[in-house]
Amino acid sequence: MARRVRPAGEEDERSDARERALILLYEAESKSMAPSDVVEGQVLRPDELTKSLVVGVEERGREIDDLISAHSKGWTLQRMPTLDRNILRISVYELLARPEVPVAVIIDEAVELAKRFSTDDSGKFVNGVLSAIAAKARATR
């Protein structure tokens, strides 16, 4: 996965944490490892937000995957590109567990990751699934 280079002054620690979480979740899935084991195995300790996202996705995995499955019409989790699946997992975790983060920010960040790292259609797919989940996940709060 290529890392996007931002112009000076355009650094965003939260965006970077989401990107690092995506990379760690991708690595965990590729190696059939627990995400928390991948985090612990890093030479450089991930920042707290990255660790929180990865561990949160792991801890609430069944709930997150059930929501994604229920709102991804015509797509099973196994059929989705690995990157799309993990972008959705991070974003759904944030919708559920980080109410201080606006829905628009979560969806925009997810769409940006999908456009940068996945297929041509991934941005639209991720946007549609998250919009449906957000309406339900945040309505109960």
N, C-alpha and C positions, 0 to 999 in steps of 0.2 A: 504494500500500500504506500503510495506516495504521500508525503506530508505537504500540505499546502503552505506556501511561504507567503506571509502577510507583509505588507509594507510596514515600515517603522511607525509606531504609534497605533497600530491596529491590533495590538495584542489583546486577547480576551482570555483570561485564565479559565473561565467557566466553559467557553467553547473548546479550549485546549483540553480540559478535563474530560469533556464528553468524547472528544476524539481519542484520547488515551484509553478511556473506558471501552470504546468500541474496539480498539486494537487488542486490548487484554481479553475481552470476551471472545473475539474472533480467534485469538490464540488458544484460549481454553477449549473452545469447541473443536478447533482443528486438531488439537492434541488429546481430545477426550479427557480433559482434566477439569477439576472443580475450579471455577473462576477464582475463588479465594486462594487456592494453591498457586495459581499463576501470579496473583498479586504478591503473595509472600515470597515467591521465587525470583522476584525482580532484584537486580543488582542495586538499582537506585529505587528507593521507596517511592511509590506513587503519592501524589498529594492527597489530602484528605477527601476532596470532592471526587476525584477519580476512584479512590478506594470505596467510598460510600456508594457510588453508582454501581460499581461491579458487585460488591457484596449485597447491595440491595436487590439487584437483579437476581442474584443467586438465591437469596432468602425468600423472595416472593415469586420465584420462577413459575410455579404452577398457576397462580392467580394471574400473572402477567400473560403467560402463554394462552390461558383460557380466554382472556379478553381479546387478545390478538386473533385467535382462531374464530371467535364469535363475530368479529367485525371485518375479517378479510374474506370477502365474498369470492368463492371459487378458488381460493388458495389455501392449501394446508401449510402448516409451519415447515414441514419437510420440503415442500416444493419451492418455498421462497429462497431467494439467494441468501446465503449466510449473512452477508453484510446487512441486508434489509431486515432480516429477522432480529439481528442484534441492535440495530438502530431503533427498531420498534420497541424492543425490550427496555432499552435505556429510557426512552421517551415515556413509555407507559409507567415505568417505575417513577419517573419524575411527576407524572400526572397524579399518581396515587400518593406519593410520599413527600412531595415537596410543594405544598400548596402556595408557598410564597413566590414560586416561579410562575409568571403568567403563562397561560396556555399558548398564546401567540409566540412567545419566546421558545417554548419547548418544541412546538411544531416547526417553526422557522429553522431552528438549529438542526432538527432531524432531517428536514428536507435538504438543507445545505450539505449535511454529511452524505445523504443518499446521492445527491447530484455529483459530489466530488469523488466518491469511492465506489459507487455501484453502477447499475445499468442505466441506460438512457431513460427508461420509464420509471425508475425507482422513486424519484422525487414526487411524482404524481401519486404513485401507489402509497408511499409513506404518508403523504399529506391526507389522502382519503381515509386511510385506516385510522390515523391519529385523530382526525376531526370527528369521526364517529365515536371513538373511545372517549375523547375529551368531553363530549357532550354528556355522556353518561357518568364518567368518573368524577368530574367536577360538580355535577348537578347534585350529587349526594353529599356534598360538603357544606 
